[in-house]
Amino acid sequence: GFVVGHAGLYQALAMFAVAYFIIGMTVLSVCAIATNGALDAGGAYYMISRALGPEFGGSIGIMFFLANVCGSALYVLGLVEAVVDSFGIPPGQEVASGVRVLPQSYWYELLYGTILLALCLVVCLVGASIYAKATFLIFLIVAAVLGTILVSFFATRPLGVPIRMPHLNSSETENGSFTGFSLATLRENLGGGYGVDYTTGQMMSFSTVFAVMFNGCTGIMAGSNMSGDLKRPSYSIPRGTISAVLFTYLVYNLLAFLMCATCSRTLLQKDYGFLRDISIFPPLVTVGIYAATLSAAMSNLIGASRILYALARDDLFGRALALAKKTSASGNPIMAVILSWLVVQLVLFSGKLNTIAGVVTTFFLLVYATVNLACLALEWASAPNFRPTFRYFTWHTCLLGIAGCCVMMFLISPVSASVSLGFLLILLLALHYLSPSSTWGYISQALIFHQVRKYLLMLDVRKDHVKFWRPQMLLMVQNPRGSARLIDFVNDLKKSGLYVLGHVELQDLDALPSDPLQPQQDSWLSLVDKLNVKAFISLTLAPSVRHGVRQLLFTTGLGGMRPNTLVLGFYDDAAPQDSLAQHPAFTSTREELPLGFPPLRAAAAPKLLSPREYVGIVADALKMLRNVLLARHLESLDKLWELRRAASPPPSIHVWPVNLLRPDSARYADTCSLFLLQMACVLNMARAWRRARLRLFLCVEAGAMPHAQEDKLRQLLKDLRIQAQIQLVPWDGVVRLHWQALRGPRGDPAAAGEEEAAVNFPPNTTQVSDEYVCAANKMVLEQGPVPAVRFLYLPRPPADTGLYPLYLRQLELLTRDLGPTVLVHGVSAVTSTQL
């Protein structure tokens, strides 16, 4: 009557259509989730938490708990209004008369609500079985009342109904009328006629009337809330819920039409208990109203308690809800019931039904939207295990349900909707950072997998362009205990590219009962989390390190995301140091070092690979068109100290883009030199290295027009948009040592043989003397101030594998005592001067 009296028949039918459209879409989602596996206590909370994860589940669980709590209070207040309307002493009358014996005031009505709520509490404390029996009895009563009302519309003759309206401290009487079926009455009630609600004194509108009406439709979750108490929830919830929705929708529309055709607008607007006045048996209507409202209050109270119990059992809020875990011997969560009753009692202080109707509706709409979101996420994830037996839904129905809920939330009350969403966001963030990890599975992982697979297929390597090149690193790690700072350094070098930590385990799978790499995965993943690097893990078994690195270079990555750069630690005789224990991520006393990694190799222990095999890995990578980086002394790089020190000038990065082992070729614009410049620039672009300054060293000889070379190099840097300071370094004395070594003493037969060999283009490695390499090392070392890191040109290994040890010795001499140094060799074009 309230809805039809204010909104008229057309708008009332529109309200029912909108409300049941939202409810219908949500019911389809509920049925789909409910038939996809075993359900436990918690209803919608259980569905959402197991589908969307603990953050969404916990936050929506709290919102759903509050919705049920406020809904229970709303129905109790509605019952109090009905009781006072029937048995209350009229305003202005001090003496009871007849059945009107109940005093009316805020505190008396609060007392009546408390007594009725206590009755609900007793039923819920006894358990779900007595509640089920009580609700079935109430269903029979309501069915009888409904039948009586339908008969009354046809059997009752037209009559006038006096309506007592409160006016200050007295009451006035207005006359409403039951006209019977009348075309004039129907025409009068077709359009809207919003007036003042006599219980609150507020002017009604479409949104406020819809908010009150929608609360009569929220019982669709009553069955799912009892999921933990049902024998076959996957069977009962779809059938019971769909039947209830269809039945109530038909009944509401039928009643709306009958009321509009038989009752005047004054009667509908100003007497919410008019059905009793026109009934052929008024006491039965009164009993039916009480029974239906009491049933709804108990349903919401027991639903709230089951949600609270499920939240407490899942430990999402720690000790805050520990008390709600306690149950009776029969399994009834009595403490959750008592706590829910206390919260409902607090809500009763609001005093009027329509005061909290908007808040309750907003909460329920938010829960319904999230149920639809959970089903939508499961459908979009396309997980093979999502195969509900209820198939009458699609992602379109889920999306329509979400849209309908969100639109109506903001139409009803933009303020309540905004506050509810803000509260939900706060709960989400709190649970994300504070709640323990769960084993329920995260739908976000399934959705990410689905999207990543789709976009990987779209990532076409044939469309690669140098303008959009980025480093994709494969860092080989023997033992993370000795490589923590190197792992962190390469993370700064990746520039949003692929980063993979590779490891080779020297074992034979044929001789093992199972894969030894599987137990190590968790240790490596935990290491990545603790070091806070964005890296993948790739482990392999191989008979040798070289074979293992080949495997990883061939197989690591997917589609267009494959490593294009191999990073190795340097091969020298230095004893490995356990830098993991000193890493900031593990210096806290609360953190324990990962126990999955073996101790470091002792200084006297043999190495896992020989110098020849190590250089062979470099040669293999270059043959496979992978860029190569060799990192030496990176474990001595204290990045935090280097970058945060207050000294002036800021830390520097020294770049030597010339092949120091090939003094007869001092080119600065070949592919390798440009790649070296690019890597130094990428490091400087990283957030942690932005204070550092690039210093580029130009080696010049007397008479070679050094300023012309400097201008040319400066123009190149300008074209590449690289900001660096150029410093000229005379190296005549260093180069002289090289040519003297080549010529040797005049007349020496050995020197003559070497000169003849030089004409036949022997390997460059044999042409460079140790004296020259040491001089080049000294020249690099003398360029101050001491940089945070140096980038040097890495020559290609000789074609003769017999010269691998000599090549490695020259690299060791060149980088000796230089501190953190990266030797770089690039094989692909990575810079562009185009827009």
C-alpha positions, 0 to 999 in steps of 0.5 A: 500500500505504501508503494502504490499509494505514493508511486501509483500503479505505473511507477510501482510496476516499474519499481517491481520490474527494476527490483526483480530484474536486479534480483533475477540477475543476482539469483542466476549468479547465486545459483551458478556459484551454488551448483559449482561445488560444496557450500559451507556456512556463510552463504553469499560471503562464502561464495564471494570469498572462495571466488574473489579471495579473502580481501573481497570476501572479508570486506563484503562479508562485513557489509553483508553482515551489516546489511542483515543486521540493519535488515533485522532491525528494520523488520523489528521496527516495522513490526513495532509500527504494526503492533502500535497501530493496532494496540497503541493508545492514540496520541492525545488520549491518556487512558487506554480503551478497549484493545488500545492499551500500549503507550506510544513514545520513542522509549516505549517503542524501543522497549517493544522492539527489544522484547520482539528482538529477544523473542527472535534471539531465543528462537535463533539460540535454540538452533536452525531446526526450530527456526526452520519449523517456525518459518514453515508454520509462519509460511502456512499462516502467511499463505492463509492470510494472502488467500483471505486478502485476495478473497476480501478484494472481491467479497468486501462491499465499498466502505469508508475507513476512518484514519487517525492521523497524529497531529502535535499532541493530539490526533485528527481523523481523515476518511479513506475509502474502499470503493471495490473494483472501480475504473475511476479509482484505478484511473486516479491511482495510475500516476504518481502522487508522492506525499509526506510519510506520516511516520517520519514527516519526510517527503517521499520520492521515487528513490525513497519509496524504492528503497523501502520497497526493495527491502521486501525483496531481499529475502532471496539470500535467506536460503543461501545464508543457511547454506551451512545448515542445509543437507543439499545446498547445491540442490535446494538453493537454486530451486527454492530461490527461483521459486520464491522470486517468481512467486513473490513477483507475481503476488506483488504485481497482483496486489498492486493492481488490486489495491489501485483498482479498489482503494483511494489514494488517501487510504493507501498513503495514510493507513499502512494497515488498511488491509485489516480494515477491508478484510473479511477476517481482520484478526487473521490479517493482523496475525499474518502481518506479525508473523511475516515481519517476525519471520523476516526479522529472524531470517536476517538475524540468523543470516547475520550470525551465520555470516559472522561465524563464517568470518570468524572461522576463516580468521580474516580479522584475527582475534577481533572475531575470535569470540564468534567461533564458539558453538554449542554442542549441536554446532549452533554458533551461539556467540555469533547469534548473541553478538549479532543480536547486540548489534541489531539492538544498537540499530534499533535506537534509530527509531523509525523504519524508513530512516534506515531503509536507504542504508539497508538497501544500499548494503544489499545492492552492494552485496548483490553487485559483488555476487554478480562480480564473483560469477562474472569473474569465474565465467571470464576466467574460463577455468575448466573447474568452473562447470556449474550444473545450473547453466541458465546464465551468461556473463551478460546477465552478470554484467547487467546485474552489476550495472543495475545494482550500481545505478540504483545505489546512486539513484537511491542515495548518492551519499550512502552509496559513496560512503558504502563504497569508501568503507568497502575500499578501506576494508579491502586495503586493510585485509589486503595488507593485514589478513593471512594468506589463504588456500582458497585460490585467487580468481585474480590469478585465473583472470591474469593468466587468461589475459596474459595468454591472450596478449602473449598471442598478440605479441608478434615478434615479427613486429618488433622495432628498435624504437621499442626495444627493452632489455630482457635479462637472464641472470645465471645464479649459482647460489643466491647467497653470494649473488643478492646484490647482483640480483638487485642490480640487474633488477635496476637494469631491466627497464620494465623488461623480462627478468629471469633468474636461471639456475643449473643443477648438475644432476642426472634425472635418470638416476633420481627417483623424482625431480629435485627442482620442484622442492627448490621452487618455493625457496627461489620464489620466497627469495624473489619476494624478499628481495622485492625484484620483479623476476621469474624463476627458471631452473633446469637439470643438466650434465654441465653448466654450459649445457644448462645455460644453453637449455635456458637460452633456448627454452626460457620465455614465451612468444615475444617475451624471451631473454635477449641478454645473458648476465653472468657473474665474473670468473675469478679466484675470489672466495664467494661471500655470503651477502644475503645475510647483510642484505637489507631485506634480511637484516631485520631480526624478525626475518629468517634467512631462506634455508633452501639454499646450500652453504657457499663453496669454500675458497679451496673447493673446486669450481663447477665449471672450468675457464674454458667452459665459462668462456664457451658460455659467452661464445654460445650466447653470442652465437645465439644472438644474445647480448652478454653482460659480465658483472665483476665485484658487484657484491661490493656495491652498496647501492644504498650508501652510494646513492644516498650519501650527502657528499657532493658531487653525486655518484657517477657511472663511468662508461668506456665505450671503446674496446680497450683490448683492441687499441688499433680500433677506437670506434665509438659508434659500432653496435657493441658501443651503442649497446653499452651506452644504452645499458648505462643510460637504462641504469641511469633511468632507474628510479634509484639511480637518477641522482647518478651522473654519466661520465663518458671517456673518450680515449684520444691520441696526439695528432688525431684531432681530439676535439673533432672526435669529441664534437662527433661523440657529443652530437651522437649523444644528442641524437640519442637523447643521452645526457652524459659528461664527456671526458678526454683521456690521452692514452698515447703511452698505453697504446705505445706499449701495445705497438712496442710489444708487437714490433719487439727488439729490432733484428730479433727472429722471434719478433720477425716471426710475430710480425709475419704472423700479424700480417696473417691476421692472428687472433687479437688475443695473442697480440695484446700483452699483459703489460699493455692490459695492466696499463689500460687497467691503470688508466681506467683506475686513475680516472676519478672520482671513484664511480659507483659502477663502471661499464666497459666494452667486452670483446668477442671471445676468440674463435680458437677455443684454445685461447679461451684461458688467455682471453679470460686472463686478459679480462681479469687483468683489465678489471682488476681492482676496478670495483663494481664493473660490468663488461658489455657486448651487444649484438643487436641494434638497440638505439634509435634517433627516430621519433 
